[in-house]
Amino acid sequence: MKRLGINIDHVATIRNARGSFHPDPLTIAKHVTKCGAHSVTIHLREDRRHIKDIDVIKICKNKKIITNLEISLNKKIINIALKNKPNFICIVPEKRKAVSYTHLTLPTNREV
């Protein structure tokens, strides 16, 4: 059986860029699940670029949402993951200075 998982990190990126509470990752996680997604993926980065601690708490608390939490091997992040008990934990490499489209400036990153 094929299952669809949706990464909702950039919902939080938009919220953070706006400096507001909207869009709310929990609301989006509920919505994509209601629309047929089997699970949601969130990445709690050390720099909290996307998902924040409170997002992890709220999404993992909702047992109707199957959650895959991506984390680095940072001890504080591991403790947050263990405390909130997502359905799955995926260890991913994290480079603090990694260029992503949210930090991309064309004149200085032409080779990217």
Secondary structure, DSSP 8 states (H G I E B T S, - for coil): ----EEE-HHHHHHHHHHTSS-S-HHHHHHHHHHTT-SEEEEE--TT-SS--HHHHHHHHH-TTS-EEEEE-S-HHHHHHHHHH--SEEEE----TT---GGG--TTT-TT-
